[in-house]
Amino acid sequence: MPQRAGRDPARALLSAAAREGRSVLMPPILLGLAATASGIAQAWLVATLLAALLGFGTAGWSSLSAAAALAVLQVALTVAQETAAARAGETARSTLRRRIFTRLLGETPSSRPAGEGAALVVDRVEAMEGYFARWVPAAALAVMAPLAIAFAAAAADPLSGVILFAAGLLVPVGMAASGVGAAMASRRQFDALQQLSGRFLNRMRGLPTLVLFRRQEDEARALDAAAQELRRRTMRVLRLAFLSTGALELIAAAVLGCLAWRHGNLAAAGHPAPVSALFCLLLVPAFFAPFRAFSVAYHERMSAQGAAAALAPILAAEPPGGLRLEEVPPSVTLVVDHLSHRPDPARPLAIDDVSFRVLPGEALVLSGPSGSGKSTILKLLMGFSRPDAGRIALNGRDALGLAPAELRRMIAYLPQRPVLLRASIRENIRLARPEADDDAVEAAARAAQVTAFAQDLPEGLGTMVGEGGHGLSGGQRLRVALARAFLRDAPIVLLDEPTAHLDPATEALVLDSLRRLCTGRTAIIASHSAALRARFPKVLELRDGRVVPQRRAVNT
């Protein structure tokens, strides 16, 4: 969304989101005003009843019944307001989470640690719910509801109304005294939470390695130190919250004392309007109730600003541009011309002056030792990185001119370690093309020989697998990922070590499926496997990022 120059990006994000969600933010505000009006009327009736009990005037059962009815109505309006506020927060949170997740998907996958991305989508967006569910309604009611109550008090006793007006002006001063510090403390607390979340997720993924090298105790101490730092920062935020609440209660006590002193002196001389005196005293709790809600929600605002400070740059970034495809071409000729890339400026070129050409129906095997640049070439072809020099052409047109999402529409990718979600085998296959019907999914499963092992499972393709494919062997997970590539039915196939860590029997099965997958498609295969190179004779040997010249046989 556009932001004005010089404006705080975090505040701009929150303000724009509030404007977009105005339709769901108005109901809790209107319900809160209705509850305030009901409370004012109820206070007058209760004051009338109390004055009658003290011998001033008369009041009957009708006044008592009306006060009871207003009390029930006020409770009902308050419950309805909280429900509407929760709905507004949930709507805003889901909208923000969808937008930030869409932007994260548009980034280069390796540009942000997984733990940091999870903290952004989950923790930071979650922290912004209170801004819409509590802060926006509370901020509006903190202005309108006390004004209405002060006017009602002024109508009964002008000086009491002036006292309430003056107290209402003092409240923002106390709030501002702690607000700046709360914003800074909240931002630091969220930074510590994000770092802890990212570190914990990464260490959990590498837990077997840590145990193998006996580093688990050291990492446990490091995580404990990070958790203690988060605890200290959280306590700083809470201290500032209590300071703000204490200032508000001090002002409320002073106002109550002033009104009691004024009306007490009048009562000693024979109060001219005892009902009005009791009415003004009863309005004090109602007058400060919106400020108390505002005080609590104020810290929700500070937390939301801390979270928005991390989200705003991502949402403000321009989405990647590029050309759009009217339709995916049925076949693609891939030409890589003098391609060079240096991912890290402090390190040598990962690939240097690499050129090759692959026609439809051909499969090129990128061979070479680890670190020779095979995976780097695949990342460049998928648009996850941009080369420093050279050209990638698809059917004679520059591939870098396409939008990244459009480039990936033409690609089916099989990684070395496929990622399977906690879902059924069928759902994991359908991930490649969500709109595919069951017949297409089953055809892809047969082509990848998934049905060969799925038929022995309790529910066939409907069998649930655990996170990361828990419950399936490495070869079975690979075949599920291979079925995704069949279902994708893209003209370009990129395979990264598809037969690594497989036993010979499983490798033979996978190679048969790979040959069927590559038939009629443009295929690039990064592999060390001698068996795979024997099946696909077109090989490009790489070493230290450069193409190794092929030796020509010399006739004697």
KESETOR-338219 format. One record per residue (C-alpha): x, y, z; residue number from 0; residue in three letters. Coordinates in Angstrom, 3 decimals. Layout:
BEGIN
u,v,w,i,aa
X,Y,Z,NUM,ALA .
...
END
This chain:
BEGIN
u,v,w,i,aa
0.000,0.000,0.000,0,MET .
1.366,3.512,-0.715,1,PRO .
2.877,5.446,2.179,2,GLN .
3.449,9.170,2.504,3,ARG .
7.028,10.344,2.383,4,ALA .
8.551,10.852,5.829,5,GLY .
5.788,8.986,7.617,6,ARG .
6.618,6.218,10.082,7,ASP .
6.120,3.003,8.060,8,PRO .
4.767,1.098,11.080,9,ALA .
2.115,3.736,11.823,10,ARG .
1.293,4.028,8.147,11,ALA .
0.717,0.278,7.942,12,LEU .
-1.562,0.255,11.003,13,LEU .
-3.522,3.317,9.863,14,SER .
-4.038,1.953,6.366,15,ALA .
-5.148,-1.435,7.734,16,ALA .
-7.606,0.335,10.064,17,ALA .
-9.067,2.309,7.155,18,ARG .
-9.477,-0.850,5.108,19,GLU .
-11.250,-2.577,8.016,20,GLY .
-13.526,0.351,8.893,21,ARG .
-16.653,-1.686,8.216,22,SER .
-15.807,-4.222,10.929,23,VAL .
-14.372,-1.635,13.358,24,LEU .
-17.494,0.555,13.551,25,MET .
-19.859,-1.959,15.252,26,PRO .
-17.812,-2.289,18.495,27,PRO .
-17.527,1.515,18.715,28,ILE .
-21.268,2.046,18.252,29,LEU .
-22.100,-0.716,20.723,30,LEU .
-19.722,0.853,23.241,31,GLY .
-21.462,4.219,22.909,32,LEU .
-24.825,2.543,23.388,33,ALA .
-23.506,0.849,26.544,34,ALA .
-22.273,4.249,27.811,35,THR .
-25.678,5.846,27.231,36,ALA .
-27.305,2.974,29.073,37,SER .
-24.873,3.443,31.970,38,GLY .
-25.655,7.160,32.227,39,ILE .
-29.392,6.480,32.385,40,ALA .
-28.826,3.714,34.901,41,GLN .
-26.699,6.037,37.110,42,ALA .
-29.534,8.596,37.216,43,TRP .
-32.069,5.975,38.246,44,LEU .
-29.753,4.558,40.927,45,VAL .
-29.084,8.096,42.221,46,ALA .
-32.853,8.638,42.454,47,THR .
-33.267,5.383,44.403,48,LEU .
-30.406,6.208,46.790,49,LEU .
-31.739,9.714,47.399,50,ALA .
-35.151,8.234,48.208,51,ALA .
-33.550,5.832,50.703,52,LEU .
-31.810,8.821,52.341,53,LEU .
-35.111,10.687,52.634,54,GLY .
-34.740,12.986,49.623,55,PHE .
-37.683,12.600,47.250,56,GLY .
-39.534,9.442,46.303,57,THR .
-38.894,6.512,43.993,58,ALA .
-40.996,3.446,43.270,59,GLY .
-40.676,-0.045,41.923,60,TRP .
-40.808,1.309,38.390,61,SER .
-37.468,3.094,38.908,62,SER .
-35.933,-0.048,40.373,63,LEU .
-37.227,-2.188,37.497,64,SER .
-35.962,0.307,34.920,65,ALA .
-32.502,0.394,36.573,66,ALA .
-32.368,-3.409,36.580,67,ALA .
-33.421,-3.547,32.932,68,ALA .
-30.750,-1.012,32.000,69,LEU .
-28.134,-3.033,33.883,70,ALA .
-29.065,-6.141,31.913,71,VAL .
-29.059,-4.145,28.682,72,LEU .
-25.617,-2.700,29.483,73,GLN .
-24.209,-6.196,30.081,74,VAL .
-25.714,-7.432,26.815,75,ALA .
-24.282,-4.463,24.908,76,LEU .
-20.852,-5.029,26.473,77,THR .
-20.866,-8.711,25.495,78,VAL .
-21.959,-7.800,21.961,79,ALA .
-19.206,-5.169,21.792,80,GLN .
-16.519,-7.664,22.840,81,GLU .
-17.786,-10.169,20.289,82,THR .
-17.742,-7.577,17.512,83,ALA .
-14.262,-6.420,18.568,84,ALA .
-12.939,-9.976,18.510,85,ALA .
-14.411,-10.437,15.045,86,ARG .
-12.733,-7.229,13.857,87,ALA .
-9.373,-8.369,15.237,88,GLY .
-9.694,-11.781,13.631,89,GLU .
-10.582,-10.259,10.256,90,THR .
-7.664,-7.833,10.335,91,ALA .
-5.253,-10.534,11.481,92,ARG .
-6.225,-12.975,8.739,93,SER .
-5.957,-10.220,6.102,94,THR .
-2.483,-9.176,7.270,95,LEU .
-1.296,-12.759,7.573,96,ARG .
-2.429,-13.539,4.041,97,ARG .
-0.678,-10.447,2.672,98,ARG .
2.609,-11.014,4.510,99,ILE .
2.621,-14.718,3.616,100,PHE .
2.073,-13.826,-0.047,101,THR .
5.029,-11.423,0.065,102,ARG .
7.247,-13.989,1.793,103,LEU .
6.392,-16.517,-0.904,104,LEU .
7.515,-13.957,-3.480,105,GLY .
10.938,-13.641,-1.869,106,GLU .
13.922,-15.800,-2.671,107,THR .
13.454,-18.920,-0.493,108,PRO .
16.968,-18.730,0.950,109,SER .
16.848,-14.983,1.686,110,SER .
15.252,-15.382,5.133,111,ARG .
15.716,-18.095,7.799,112,PRO .
12.671,-20.316,8.254,113,ALA .
12.398,-19.458,11.947,114,GLY .
12.364,-15.726,11.235,115,GLU .
9.692,-16.124,8.572,116,GLY .
7.552,-18.216,10.939,117,ALA .
7.898,-15.551,13.658,118,ALA .
6.796,-12.849,11.203,119,LEU .
3.713,-14.727,9.985,120,VAL .
2.667,-16.079,13.390,121,VAL .
3.961,-14.018,16.318,122,ASP .
4.154,-10.555,14.802,123,ARG .
0.787,-10.759,13.049,124,VAL .
-0.751,-12.232,16.207,125,GLU .
0.544,-9.237,18.204,126,ALA .
-1.328,-6.875,15.895,127,MET .
-4.752,-8.366,16.651,128,GLU .
-5.086,-6.301,19.828,129,GLY .
-4.633,-3.103,17.841,130,TYR .
-7.839,-3.740,15.894,131,PHE .
-9.804,-5.680,18.498,132,ALA .
-9.068,-3.388,21.457,133,ARG .
-7.016,-0.298,20.627,134,TRP .
-9.072,1.228,17.799,135,VAL .
-12.456,0.833,19.594,136,PRO .
-10.913,1.899,22.920,137,ALA .
-9.267,4.983,21.386,138,ALA .
-12.555,6.114,19.871,139,ALA .
-14.537,5.422,23.047,140,LEU .
-11.894,7.109,25.224,141,ALA .
-12.770,10.365,23.461,142,VAL .
-16.508,10.056,22.894,143,MET .
-17.707,8.211,26.015,144,ALA .
-16.013,10.489,28.653,145,PRO .
-17.243,13.552,26.751,146,LEU .
-20.805,12.252,26.883,147,ALA .
-20.498,11.485,30.611,148,ILE .
-18.912,14.876,31.378,149,ALA .
-21.742,16.652,29.536,150,PHE .
-24.296,14.629,31.519,151,ALA .
-22.531,15.603,34.767,152,ALA .
-22.358,19.253,33.684,153,ALA .
-26.095,19.233,33.012,154,ALA .
-26.655,18.116,36.605,155,ALA .
-23.871,20.234,38.197,156,ASP .
-21.655,22.503,36.022,157,PRO .
-18.643,22.472,38.375,158,LEU .
-18.663,18.663,38.516,159,SER .
-18.625,18.610,34.732,160,GLY .
-15.641,20.994,34.691,161,VAL .
-13.764,18.726,37.146,162,ILE .
-14.380,15.707,34.922,163,LEU .
-13.278,17.650,31.838,164,PHE .
-10.041,18.676,33.569,165,ALA .
-9.359,15.102,34.673,166,ALA .
-9.948,13.880,31.135,167,GLY .
-7.242,16.271,29.900,168,LEU .
-4.748,14.994,32.495,169,LEU .
-5.100,11.344,31.497,170,VAL .
-3.259,11.630,28.115,171,PRO .
-0.310,13.285,29.893,172,VAL .
0.173,10.247,32.106,173,GLY .
-0.289,7.916,29.161,174,MET .
2.301,9.747,27.065,175,ALA .
4.841,9.635,29.913,176,ALA .
5.037,5.865,29.656,177,SER .
4.055,5.454,26.002,178,GLY .
7.408,6.259,24.387,179,VAL .
9.295,3.900,26.650,180,GLY .
6.668,1.204,26.155,181,ALA .
7.022,1.391,22.362,182,ALA .
10.802,1.007,22.514,183,MET .
10.637,-1.787,25.099,184,ALA .
7.969,-3.616,23.092,185,SER .
10.011,-3.416,19.896,186,ARG .
13.095,-4.818,21.644,187,ARG .
10.970,-7.545,23.186,188,GLN .
9.660,-8.615,19.766,189,PHE .
13.179,-8.616,18.334,190,ASP .
14.284,-10.938,21.134,191,ALA .
11.242,-13.167,20.567,192,LEU .
11.926,-13.393,16.835,193,GLN .
15.580,-14.304,17.397,194,GLN .
14.633,-16.935,19.959,195,LEU .
11.962,-18.430,17.661,196,SER .
14.359,-18.624,14.725,197,GLY .
17.157,-20.116,16.806,198,ARG .
14.877,-22.679,18.431,199,PHE .
13.422,-23.839,15.101,200,LEU .
16.838,-24.133,13.460,201,ASN .
18.288,-26.037,16.420,202,ARG .
15.320,-28.411,16.484,203,MET .
15.932,-29.196,12.821,204,ARG .
19.594,-29.873,13.529,205,GLY .
19.004,-31.790,16.781,206,LEU .
20.412,-35.125,15.499,207,PRO .
23.610,-33.362,14.416,208,THR .
23.926,-31.580,17.761,209,LEU .
23.515,-34.866,19.632,210,VAL .
25.974,-36.623,17.350,211,LEU .
28.678,-34.035,18.078,212,PHE .
27.695,-33.766,21.757,213,ARG .
26.777,-30.098,21.525,214,ARG .
23.286,-30.397,22.992,215,GLN .
24.270,-29.074,26.436,216,GLU .
25.970,-25.994,24.975,217,ASP .
22.957,-25.241,22.785,218,GLU .
20.620,-25.745,25.746,219,ALA .
22.593,-23.145,27.722,220,ARG .
22.558,-20.747,24.759,221,ALA .
18.787,-21.154,24.375,222,LEU .
18.339,-20.604,28.114,223,ASP .
20.352,-17.366,27.904,224,ALA .
18.194,-16.165,24.996,225,ALA .
15.019,-17.079,26.907,226,ALA .
16.230,-15.147,29.968,227,GLN .
16.895,-12.112,27.796,228,GLU .
13.355,-12.358,26.434,229,LEU .
12.008,-12.611,30.002,230,ARG .
13.880,-9.456,31.056,231,ARG .
12.588,-7.501,28.084,232,ARG .
9.015,-8.693,28.738,233,THR .
9.229,-7.579,32.377,234,MET .
10.356,-4.113,31.252,235,ARG .
7.201,-3.838,29.127,236,VAL .
5.039,-4.933,32.079,237,LEU .
6.676,-2.401,34.425,238,ARG .
5.772,0.417,32.052,239,LEU .
2.217,-0.926,31.809,240,ALA .
1.814,-0.884,35.599,241,PHE .
3.224,2.657,35.749,242,LEU .
0.597,3.901,33.316,243,SER .
-2.210,2.144,35.206,244,THR .
-1.031,3.619,38.512,245,GLY .
-1.111,7.160,37.109,246,ALA .
-4.673,6.654,35.868,247,LEU .
-5.873,5.325,39.239,248,GLU .
-4.268,8.281,41.010,249,LEU .
-6.190,10.745,38.813,250,ILE .
-9.441,8.822,39.360,251,ALA .
-8.982,8.903,43.133,252,ALA .
-8.264,12.652,43.027,253,ALA .
-11.426,13.334,40.987,254,VAL .
-13.564,11.262,43.317,255,LEU .
-12.112,13.128,46.291,256,GLY .
-12.792,16.521,44.699,257,CYS .
-16.405,15.672,43.928,258,LEU .
-16.949,14.181,47.395,259,ALA .
-15.471,17.325,48.994,260,TRP .
-17.641,19.627,46.884,261,ARG .
-20.922,17.828,47.387,262,HIS .
-20.111,17.031,50.998,263,GLY .
-19.783,20.731,51.816,264,ASN .
-23.036,21.413,50.025,265,LEU .
-24.742,18.623,51.951,266,ALA .
-23.577,20.128,55.246,267,ALA .
-25.372,23.350,54.351,268,ALA .
-28.389,21.529,52.934,269,GLY .
-27.682,20.326,49.387,270,HIS .
-30.070,21.900,46.857,271,PRO .
-29.950,18.871,44.508,272,ALA .
-29.056,15.628,46.320,273,PRO .
-30.003,13.462,43.320,274,VAL .
-27.615,15.413,41.087,275,SER .
-24.842,15.054,43.692,276,ALA .
-25.248,11.290,43.864,277,LEU .
-25.540,11.152,40.077,278,PHE .
-22.185,12.958,39.617,279,CYS .
-20.463,10.668,42.115,280,LEU .
-21.866,7.565,40.427,281,LEU .
-20.603,8.801,37.047,282,LEU .
-16.945,8.794,38.154,283,VAL .
-16.369,5.022,37.654,284,PRO .
-18.188,5.164,34.312,285,ALA .
-16.115,8.218,33.304,286,PHE .
-12.785,6.447,33.910,287,PHE .
-13.843,3.024,32.573,288,ALA .
-13.082,4.002,28.911,289,PRO .
-9.710,5.388,30.042,290,PHE .
-8.888,2.100,31.795,291,ARG .
-9.747,0.186,28.631,292,ALA .
-7.680,2.728,26.693,293,PHE .
-4.742,2.228,29.090,294,SER .
-4.746,-1.525,28.541,295,VAL .
-5.218,-1.138,24.804,296,ALA .
-2.507,1.529,24.643,297,TYR .
0.080,-1.130,25.292,298,HIS .
-1.596,-3.261,22.650,299,GLU .
-0.886,-0.360,20.309,300,ARG .
2.748,-0.239,21.373,301,MET .
3.082,-3.978,20.789,302,SER .
1.393,-3.626,17.415,303,ALA .
3.779,-0.842,16.408,304,GLN .
6.740,-2.999,17.373,305,GLY .
5.364,-5.829,15.246,306,ALA .
4.421,-3.524,12.368,307,ALA .
7.965,-2.130,12.264,308,ALA .
9.150,-5.543,11.048,309,ALA .
6.204,-6.159,8.718,310,LEU .
6.033,-2.720,7.075,311,ALA .
9.248,-2.988,4.997,312,PRO .
8.128,-6.333,3.584,313,ILE .
4.633,-5.118,2.704,314,LEU .
5.950,-1.800,1.372,315,ALA .
8.442,-3.483,-0.960,316,ALA .
7.415,-3.497,-4.577,317,GLU .
6.309,-6.958,-5.738,318,PRO .
8.598,-8.488,-8.335,319,PRO .
7.645,-7.372,-11.813,320,GLY .
8.054,-9.009,-15.165,321,GLY .
6.159,-10.309,-18.137,322,LEU .
3.144,-12.587,-17.803,323,ARG .
2.438,-15.710,-19.819,324,LEU .
-0.862,-16.127,-21.599,325,GLU .
-0.323,-19.872,-21.456,326,GLU .
2.483,-22.286,-20.662,327,VAL .
4.219,-23.405,-23.883,328,PRO .
4.005,-27.167,-24.519,329,PRO .
7.759,-27.432,-25.180,330,SER .
10.765,-25.295,-24.348,331,VAL .
14.260,-24.961,-25.751,332,THR .
16.587,-23.868,-22.957,333,LEU .
19.781,-21.965,-23.735,334,VAL .
22.275,-20.892,-21.059,335,VAL .
24.835,-18.470,-22.493,336,ASP .
28.042,-17.492,-20.620,337,HIS .
26.371,-17.608,-17.213,338,LEU .
28.314,-16.369,-14.153,339,SER .
27.122,-15.914,-10.572,340,HIS .
28.705,-14.950,-7.242,341,ARG .
26.203,-15.441,-4.352,342,PRO .
28.642,-14.065,-1.762,343,ASP .
30.857,-11.077,-2.647,344,PRO .
33.531,-12.362,-0.263,345,ALA .
33.829,-15.709,-2.064,346,ARG .
34.828,-16.779,-5.583,347,PRO .
32.324,-17.220,-8.401,348,LEU .
29.989,-20.164,-7.822,349,ALA .
29.675,-20.617,-11.596,350,ILE .
31.877,-18.968,-14.197,351,ASP .
31.116,-18.674,-17.928,352,ASP .
28.828,-21.717,-18.170,353,VAL .
27.004,-22.344,-21.448,354,SER .
24.794,-25.176,-22.681,355,PHE .
21.675,-25.877,-24.706,356,ARG .
18.881,-28.389,-24.089,357,VAL .
16.165,-29.147,-26.651,358,LEU .
12.665,-30.511,-25.932,359,PRO .
12.911,-34.239,-25.275,360,GLY .
16.561,-33.970,-24.174,361,GLU .
17.922,-34.506,-20.687,362,ALA .
21.192,-32.873,-19.644,363,LEU .
23.045,-34.299,-16.638,364,VAL .
25.093,-31.781,-14.660,365,LEU .
27.877,-33.814,-13.132,366,SER .
30.753,-32.925,-10.869,367,GLY .
31.882,-32.966,-7.232,368,PRO .
30.050,-31.131,-4.447,369,SER .
30.551,-27.383,-4.745,370,GLY .
31.039,-27.470,-8.497,371,SER .
27.953,-25.269,-9.110,372,GLY .
25.232,-27.767,-10.025,373,LYS .
22.666,-26.581,-7.460,374,SER .
23.521,-22.941,-8.190,375,THR .
22.578,-23.444,-11.835,376,ILE .
19.244,-24.973,-10.810,377,LEU .
18.501,-22.001,-8.515,378,LYS .
19.259,-19.575,-11.323,379,LEU .
16.994,-21.485,-13.694,380,LEU .
14.157,-21.336,-11.156,381,MET .
14.619,-17.600,-10.646,382,GLY .
15.645,-17.939,-6.984,383,PHE .
18.775,-15.917,-7.786,384,SER .
19.765,-13.602,-10.612,385,ARG .
23.049,-14.132,-12.461,386,PRO .
25.795,-11.523,-12.395,387,ASP .
26.490,-12.065,-16.074,388,ALA .
25.158,-14.118,-18.938,389,GLY .
21.755,-14.997,-20.288,390,ARG .
19.072,-17.656,-19.807,391,ILE .
16.761,-17.989,-22.822,392,ALA .
13.526,-19.960,-23.149,393,LEU .
12.431,-20.451,-26.748,394,ASN .
14.751,-17.618,-27.713,395,GLY .
13.389,-15.103,-25.158,396,ARG .
15.127,-13.827,-22.045,397,ASP .
13.871,-15.830,-19.055,398,ALA .
14.878,-13.057,-16.639,399,LEU .
12.268,-10.803,-18.210,400,GLY .
9.480,-13.048,-16.919,401,LEU .
7.891,-12.546,-13.511,402,ALA .
9.376,-15.136,-11.112,403,PRO .
5.993,-16.798,-10.603,404,ALA .
5.506,-17.084,-14.368,405,GLU .
8.939,-18.660,-14.781,406,LEU .
8.106,-21.269,-12.150,407,ARG .
4.842,-22.130,-13.917,408,ARG .
6.954,-23.787,-16.595,409,MET .
9.078,-25.794,-14.139,410,ILE .
8.622,-29.028,-12.222,411,ALA .
11.288,-29.382,-9.534,412,TYR .
12.406,-32.482,-7.650,413,LEU .
14.749,-31.621,-4.750,414,PRO .
17.292,-33.927,-3.190,415,GLN .
15.341,-34.025,0.080,416,ARG .
11.634,-33.625,-0.744,417,PRO .
9.454,-31.850,1.806,418,VAL .
6.244,-33.686,2.682,419,LEU .
3.544,-32.077,4.796,420,LEU .
1.452,-33.583,7.554,421,ARG .
-1.364,-34.741,5.298,422,ALA .
-2.412,-37.724,3.227,423,SER .
-0.256,-39.012,0.382,424,ILE .
-2.927,-37.845,-2.069,425,ARG .
-2.898,-34.317,-0.639,426,GLU .
0.895,-34.214,-0.739,427,ASN .
0.841,-35.115,-4.429,428,ILE .
-1.941,-32.626,-5.186,429,ARG .
0.258,-29.864,-3.770,430,LEU .
1.822,-29.587,-7.258,431,ALA .
-1.541,-28.718,-8.844,432,ARG .
-4.308,-28.051,-6.278,433,PRO .
-7.078,-27.960,-8.886,434,GLU .
-6.282,-31.492,-10.146,435,ALA .
-8.985,-34.125,-9.710,436,ASP .
-8.507,-37.527,-8.088,437,ASP .
-8.058,-39.293,-11.429,438,ASP .
-5.112,-37.051,-12.352,439,ALA .
-3.546,-37.558,-8.913,440,VAL .
-3.889,-41.326,-9.178,441,GLU .
-2.403,-41.304,-12.688,442,ALA .
0.607,-39.349,-11.400,443,ALA .
0.935,-41.794,-8.502,444,ALA .
0.979,-44.730,-10.892,445,ARG .
3.557,-43.071,-13.159,446,ALA .
5.856,-42.475,-10.167,447,ALA .
5.172,-45.987,-8.807,448,GLN .
3.680,-44.604,-5.604,449,VAL .
0.795,-47.056,-5.884,450,THR .
3.314,-49.910,-5.702,451,ALA .
3.784,-49.249,-1.983,452,PHE .
0.588,-47.297,-1.250,453,ALA .
-1.594,-50.318,-1.981,454,GLN .
-0.084,-52.044,1.048,455,ASP .
-0.868,-49.103,3.349,456,LEU .
-4.081,-49.054,5.453,457,PRO .
-5.875,-46.367,3.404,458,GLU .
-3.862,-46.380,0.192,459,GLY .
-3.260,-42.875,-1.128,460,LEU .
-5.454,-41.572,1.685,461,GLY .
-2.957,-42.718,4.313,462,THR .
-1.755,-39.877,6.521,463,MET .
1.980,-39.206,6.785,464,VAL .
3.721,-37.251,9.514,465,GLY .
5.559,-33.950,9.299,466,GLU .
8.457,-34.235,6.866,467,GLY .
7.087,-37.532,5.525,468,GLY .
7.436,-39.406,8.826,469,HIS .
6.235,-42.956,8.300,470,GLY .
7.643,-43.290,4.778,471,LEU .
11.099,-44.407,3.771,472,SER .
13.468,-42.143,1.845,473,GLY .
12.694,-43.899,-1.430,474,GLY .
8.946,-43.656,-0.827,475,GLN .
9.170,-39.925,-0.061,476,ARG .
11.148,-39.450,-3.264,477,LEU .
8.496,-41.240,-5.298,478,ARG .
5.764,-39.040,-3.794,479,VAL .
7.786,-35.985,-4.851,480,ALA .
8.241,-37.559,-8.281,481,LEU .
4.461,-37.955,-8.533,482,ALA .
4.189,-34.213,-7.911,483,ARG .
6.422,-33.610,-10.925,484,ALA .
4.213,-35.866,-13.079,485,PHE .
1.095,-34.044,-11.867,486,LEU .
2.701,-30.666,-12.510,487,ARG .
3.108,-31.625,-16.197,488,ASP .
5.491,-28.716,-16.894,489,ALA .
7.652,-28.451,-20.024,490,PRO .
10.865,-28.033,-17.968,491,ILE .
11.997,-30.570,-15.366,492,VAL .
14.758,-29.767,-12.861,493,LEU .
16.081,-32.617,-10.728,494,LEU .
18.612,-32.203,-7.909,495,ASP .
20.353,-35.491,-6.994,496,GLU .
17.155,-37.508,-7.478,497,PRO .
18.771,-40.882,-6.710,498,THR .
21.086,-39.885,-3.846,499,ALA .
21.041,-42.192,-0.799,500,HIS .
18.933,-44.847,-2.551,501,LEU .
19.714,-48.529,-2.584,502,ASP .
20.319,-50.074,-6.041,503,PRO .
16.863,-51.677,-6.292,504,ALA .
15.020,-48.444,-5.413,505,THR .
17.339,-46.457,-7.661,506,GLU .
16.421,-48.659,-10.608,507,ALA .
12.699,-48.085,-9.980,508,LEU .
13.202,-44.337,-9.690,509,VAL .
15.301,-44.227,-12.877,510,LEU .
12.509,-45.905,-14.832,511,ASP .
10.069,-43.260,-13.577,512,SER .
12.559,-40.480,-14.318,513,LEU .
12.923,-41.591,-17.912,514,ARG .
9.146,-41.463,-18.362,515,ARG .
9.024,-38.046,-16.704,516,LEU .
11.742,-36.604,-18.948,517,CYS .
10.253,-37.963,-22.179,518,THR .
9.192,-35.040,-24.354,519,GLY .
10.330,-32.480,-21.780,520,ARG .
13.397,-30.307,-21.328,521,THR .
15.218,-31.850,-18.378,522,ALA .
18.225,-30.741,-16.305,523,ILE .
19.507,-33.317,-13.813,524,ILE .
22.196,-32.593,-11.219,525,ALA .
23.662,-35.913,-10.134,526,SER .
26.767,-37.876,-9.160,527,HIS .
25.116,-41.205,-10.009,528,SER .
26.936,-43.349,-12.570,529,ALA .
23.725,-45.316,-13.193,530,ALA .
21.849,-42.122,-13.992,531,LEU .
24.578,-40.905,-16.349,532,ARG .
24.367,-44.254,-18.117,533,ALA .
20.612,-43.752,-18.674,534,ARG .
21.012,-40.132,-19.835,535,PHE .
24.162,-39.905,-21.973,536,PRO .
24.211,-36.111,-22.467,537,LYS .
26.520,-34.978,-19.631,538,VAL .
28.031,-31.589,-18.752,539,LEU .
30.980,-31.970,-16.394,540,GLU .
31.544,-29.112,-13.939,541,LEU .
34.487,-28.386,-11.682,542,ARG .
34.934,-25.283,-9.504,543,ASP .
32.050,-23.613,-11.282,544,GLY .
33.453,-24.040,-14.786,545,ARG .
32.684,-26.473,-17.581,546,VAL .
35.309,-29.191,-17.941,547,VAL .
36.254,-29.521,-21.643,548,PRO .
35.414,-32.930,-23.041,549,GLN .
38.331,-35.008,-24.174,550,ARG .
38.237,-36.080,-27.765,551,ARG .
39.461,-39.488,-28.801,552,ALA .
42.638,-39.340,-30.891,553,VAL .
42.784,-41.705,-33.925,554,ASN .
46.082,-43.506,-34.355,555,THR .
END
